[in-house]
Amino acid sequence: MDALEPAGRPELDELGRRLRQAKSTAPTRPRPGAPDRPPALALAAPFAAFYDRIRDRLRGRPRT
């Protein structure tokens, strides 16, 4: 296995940006029956995320 090189500041900033973007579009609750493979996952996840965020706001849950 190759040795891992330490990440520089630009790489860490990009990783952080991608993580924030993924969290903003991911469902906030588990969905055991949801598809877990593309392309169904790519189609279902945004709708589940939207539904979860609406439900969370109506119930007064903190934003994620």
N, C-alpha and C positions, 0 to 999 in steps of 0.2 A: 504494500500500500504506500502510495506517495505521501510524503510529509505535507501537512497542511501549512499554507502560508498565512501569516496574519493578514487580516483585511485592513485596508486603509480607510481613512475617513470617507472618501467618496463612495466606496463600496458599502460601508455601513449605513450611510445616508440613503443610498438607493434601496438597500434591504429594508430599512425602516419605512420608507415611502411605500414600498410594495406591501409590507405587512399592514400598514394603515388602510391601504386601498382594499386589501382582501377582507379585513375586518368590517369595513363599511358595506360590503356587498354580501357578506355571509349571513345565513340565518342565525338568530340568537338562541334558538332552542333546538334540541336534538330531534331528528326525524328518522327513526329507525326504519320506516317503510319507504323512505325516499330513495330514488335511484342513486347509485354510488359510482356510476361509470358514465363517461361521455357517450353520446351527446345529450342523453337525458338529464344528467346532472347539470350541465351548462344551461339547459332550458328551465329546469325546475327550481334551482337555487335562488335566482333573483326574485321569483314570485314568493317563495317561502320567506326570504329575508324581508321583503316588503310587508307581508302579512304579519310577521313576528314583530316588526318595529311598530306597526300601527297598534297591534294588540298590547305591546309593552307600554306605549304612551297612554293608551286608554286606561290601563291599570296602574299608572303612576310609577312604573319601574324606571330605574335610572338608565340613562343612555349608555350604550356600550361603545 
